[in-house]
Amino acid sequence: METAEAVARDRPEVDPDLVREVFHEAATLLYNGLALDGLDEHDARAVVAGLCEDLVSDDPGAAVRARSRRTVGHPGDLHDPETVARSYLVSAAVLQL
């Protein structure tokens, strides 16, 4: 919901209630689609943070797929970068990006 609030603040032409509803629906789809299954809490938080950033980009699908590729090459502090990368791709599929 933090991302929805930020979008509403940054884009005054957007209805804040609609933005919240869209992000809530996205979260529900990801949960029901098991997009974060197999991740520990640390990696799940990283995926959610990445998705929040990518979903408000000009081309969310391309942004999520690029993040998936970058995750494998530059995992940073992720515990299971391969599963994180797959989670991004599953998320893109679930959200039909």
PyMOL commands that set and color helices and strands:
alter all, ss='L'
color gray80, all
select helices_A, chain A and resi 2-10+16-32+41-55+60-73+81-94
alter helices_A, ss='H'
color red, helices_A
deselect
rebuild
show_as cartoon
